[in-house]
């Protein structure tokens, strides 16, 4: 059986890559939703199969200054389906 070695014929491509930077720390979060004081519009569609209506209702009740808009005749993307 013959063993073929290619390592010496071609340079390792990893040798030409720049050094890898360590990951940056995650961006700070705003904290729990109840701490968000800005006026917020929570939009959802009654027929949404991705995010249940109950989740949007819970979020709007959790936010301090939120209004809930439940749209009809759209699915998951109300800004495109019910402009």
N, C-alpha and C positions, 0 to 999 in steps of 0.2 A: 504494500500500500504506500502511495506517495503522499506526503504532506506538503501542501502548498502554503507558503507564508507570504502574505501581501503587505504586512505591516511596514516593511522597509521600503516598499515601492511607492507608497503614497503617504503624504503627511496626514497626521490626525487633524480633521477639520476643527475639533474643539480647541486646538492650539491657536487658531486665528480669531476666536471669539473674544469680545471684550470681557473683562471681569464682571461677575454678577454682583449687582448692588444688593445690600440687604433690604428687605421690604420696609416701606415707610409705615410708621404707626397709623392706626386707623383714625379717621377724622372723629372729632368729638361729636357725640350725639346731643340732641336737644333734651334728653331725659324723658321721663314718663310723659305721655300725651297730655295729662292734666296740667302740666306746667307750661304748655304752649298757650299763650294769651292772645295771640293775633287772631283776627277774624278769619275763619276757615270755612270754606264751602266743601262739604262732603257730597260728592255726586255718585250716584249708583243707578243701576237699571234693575227694575223689578225682576226681569227674567235672567239676570246675570248668573251663569253657571260656574264662574271662576271664584268670585267673591260673593258669598251669600248676603242677602239683604240684612240679615241679623248682624253681620259684622259691621256694616256701614252704620247701622243704627247704634250699635255699641260704641263705635268710634266717635260718632257725633255727640253722644251723651258724655263721653269721657273728656273730650276737648272742652275747654272752658268757654270759648266763644265761637261755637260752630253752628252752622245751619245745614240741614240735611235736605238734599234734592233727590227725590226718587223719580226717575224718568220711565216712561212707558215706551213700548215698541222699540227696544234696543236690547243688546246683549251686554257684552263686557266693556265696550269702548263708547261711552255716551258722547264724547266730544266729536266722534266721527259719525256715529249712527243717528244721533238726534241733535244736530247742531242748532 
